[in-house]
Structures are given as C-alpha cells and as structure tokens.
Amino acid sequence: MTLDTASPMARSVSDLVCMLYYMAGFDANNPGSLDVSVPNYIYDLNNGIQGIKIGTPAYFLQDLAPDIEILFKHAMETLLYLGAEIVDVEIPELALSTFSGYTIAAGEAAALHHQWLQTHSNEYSADIRSFFLAGALTETPQYIRRSRPGDNW
C-alpha cells in the first residue's frame, strides 16, 4: 500500500545513514523501485551541514501545537548554528495533499476489503462502509489489481 511506509529508527544519525545506504538500493520485487546508483551516504557523514539549504514549507507549520512549535524552532536554531541555510518554501500543491491522501487511503482500503465488502458489507459500520465504497469509486482498486497480478485482491 502506498501510504503504509515504515521508516527506520536508530539511536544516531550514523546508524540511520548506514541503514539508508542498504535500504536505498534497487528491489526487483518492487515495481516502483528504480535501478539507479545509490550515493555513498556514509562517505559524507562527517562533512557537516555547512552551506546546505533546508526548505521549510509554511503550509505544514501553521497551527502547530505550542510544544511542537518550540521544538521545531529549537531544531531550526541548531541547524542554523551548524551552518545550514534555512529557506522558506511555498508548494501550492500541498494544499491538496489532505484530499489526495484521503482519496488514496479510501481507494486502497476499498481494494483491500473488496471481497469482504461483496459478501459481508453489512458487518461494517455505516461510516467505514461509506469510506470503502467512496474508495471503490476511484480508479485505485482497479490499478492495484492490475499492478499486482499475484495478489488475491
């Protein structure tokens, strides 16, 4: 599923860099994977962040909880102190991201629950059934079935 993304967790940036180096390679079992060379992240690990530009989209920073805003500002101050350049970025398309995410989630849920919806739709609550049925109206379930012929969706 496209919105089900597990991210690595580690105790340090160097541990994450090592994980990323091995995770970023080509996966023949993943139709979305690209067969391109992977940079050696480990090589640049100790070069610091002097001069690196870090973009912060204002859309995601609106109405933050006060404690989160304090932590975010502290992180930005630390990055500035270490030499990064913080740049405000505007990505107008992000205003549609909530709608897009909802559409994708509903479509994928409809695909995942397709068989059960056909035979046991009354066992879902009205709101969940409506969510799945709305997703069934998108092209997502058909796309998933076509792109993964080995799955029994």
VMD Tcl script that draws the C-alpha trace (Angstrom):
set ca {
  {0.00 0.00 0.00}
  {1.35 3.40 -0.88}
  {0.64 5.18 2.40}
  {1.96 2.36 4.58}
  {5.56 3.43 4.93}
  {7.80 2.14 7.65}
  {10.76 4.31 8.43}
  {13.96 3.21 10.11}
  {14.58 4.19 13.67}
  {18.00 4.24 15.26}
  {19.94 5.79 18.08}
  {22.10 8.02 15.91}
  {22.36 9.71 12.53}
  {25.29 7.47 11.64}
  {23.17 4.37 12.28}
  {20.42 5.81 10.06}
  {22.92 6.62 7.32}
  {24.17 3.02 7.33}
  {20.61 1.73 7.14}
  {19.68 4.13 4.35}
  {22.67 3.10 2.29}
  {21.49 -0.52 2.24}
  {17.76 0.21 2.04}
  {18.03 2.66 -0.87}
  {19.17 0.13 -3.45}
  {17.15 -1.46 -6.22}
  {14.48 -4.01 -5.27}
  {13.48 -6.27 -8.16}
  {10.34 -7.28 -6.24}
  {9.09 -3.70 -6.03}
  {7.60 -2.38 -9.28}
  {8.17 1.19 -8.08}
  {11.89 0.67 -7.43}
  {14.40 2.32 -9.76}
  {17.66 0.68 -10.74}
  {19.93 3.66 -10.15}
  {23.19 4.04 -8.30}
  {22.97 4.86 -4.61}
  {25.19 7.63 -3.22}
  {27.64 6.66 -0.53}
  {25.93 8.46 2.34}
  {28.49 7.11 4.78}
  {31.31 8.92 2.96}
  {29.72 12.34 3.59}
  {28.57 11.61 7.13}
  {31.20 13.69 8.91}
  {31.30 16.60 6.44}
  {28.81 18.66 8.43}
  {25.93 20.69 7.05}
  {27.72 23.98 6.36}
  {26.01 25.63 3.37}
  {23.28 23.03 2.95}
  {19.88 24.55 2.19}
  {16.95 23.19 4.17}
  {13.49 24.14 2.96}
  {10.64 24.53 5.41}
  {7.13 24.60 3.92}
  {4.95 27.14 5.71}
  {1.83 25.04 5.00}
  {2.96 22.36 7.44}
  {3.97 24.81 10.13}
  {0.61 26.54 10.55}
  {-1.27 25.94 13.78}
  {1.37 23.73 15.39}
  {0.81 22.74 18.97}
  {2.85 25.14 21.13}
  {5.23 22.45 22.42}
  {5.86 21.17 18.88}
  {6.47 24.71 17.63}
  {9.06 25.29 20.36}
  {10.84 22.04 19.45}
  {10.74 22.86 15.74}
  {12.17 26.36 16.30}
  {14.89 24.90 18.51}
  {15.79 22.41 15.76}
  {15.96 25.22 13.20}
  {18.23 27.25 15.51}
  {20.51 24.24 15.90}
  {20.67 23.73 12.13}
  {21.49 27.43 11.62}
  {24.20 27.20 14.28}
  {25.71 24.23 12.45}
  {25.85 26.24 9.22}
  {22.74 25.27 7.32}
  {20.71 27.85 5.44}
  {17.00 27.72 6.27}
  {14.79 28.70 3.34}
  {11.03 29.20 3.40}
  {9.43 27.28 0.55}
  {5.96 27.52 -0.89}
  {4.49 24.45 -2.51}
  {0.94 25.42 -3.50}
  {0.09 21.84 -4.45}
  {0.44 20.76 -0.81}
  {-2.94 22.33 -0.11}
  {-4.39 19.34 -1.97}
  {-2.35 16.77 -0.05}
  {-5.05 16.06 2.53}
  {-7.62 15.40 -0.19}
  {-5.13 13.31 -2.17}
  {-4.18 11.27 0.87}
  {-7.82 10.62 1.70}
  {-8.51 9.54 -1.87}
  {-5.53 7.17 -1.91}
  {-6.37 5.72 1.51}
  {-10.02 5.17 0.58}
  {-9.11 3.56 -2.74}
  {-6.53 1.25 -1.21}
  {-8.88 0.31 1.63}
  {-11.58 -0.49 -0.92}
  {-9.14 -2.72 -2.80}
  {-8.03 -4.48 0.36}
  {-11.61 -5.04 1.55}
  {-13.10 -5.73 -1.89}
  {-14.00 -9.39 -1.33}
  {-15.37 -8.85 2.18}
  {-17.42 -5.85 1.01}
  {-19.01 -8.06 -1.65}
  {-20.13 -10.69 0.84}
  {-20.31 -9.04 4.28}
  {-20.87 -5.32 3.73}
  {-23.49 -5.19 6.49}
  {-20.80 -6.15 9.03}
  {-19.05 -2.78 8.56}
  {-20.26 0.28 10.41}
  {-22.03 2.81 8.19}
  {-19.15 5.32 8.23}
  {-16.48 2.74 7.39}
  {-18.65 1.16 4.71}
  {-19.17 4.63 3.17}
  {-15.42 5.26 3.28}
  {-14.68 1.97 1.48}
  {-17.45 2.49 -1.07}
  {-16.18 6.01 -1.81}
  {-12.77 4.49 -2.43}
  {-14.32 1.92 -4.76}
  {-15.48 4.81 -6.97}
  {-11.87 5.78 -7.69}
  {-9.56 4.01 -10.13}
  {-7.28 2.92 -7.28}
  {-8.72 -0.58 -6.68}
  {-8.51 -1.44 -10.39}
  {-4.98 -0.04 -10.59}
  {-3.87 -2.13 -7.63}
  {-5.40 -5.31 -9.04}
  {-3.71 -4.71 -12.42}
  {-0.30 -3.82 -10.95}
  {-0.11 -6.80 -8.60}
  {-1.38 -9.82 -10.52}
  {0.00 -12.27 -7.94}
  {-2.08 -10.79 -5.11}
  {-5.53 -12.17 -4.49}
  {-7.30 -8.86 -4.18}
}
mol new
graphics top color blue
foreach p $ca { graphics top sphere $p radius 0.5 }
foreach p [lrange $ca 0 end-1] q [lrange $ca 1 end] { graphics top cylinder $p $q radius 0.2 }
display resetview
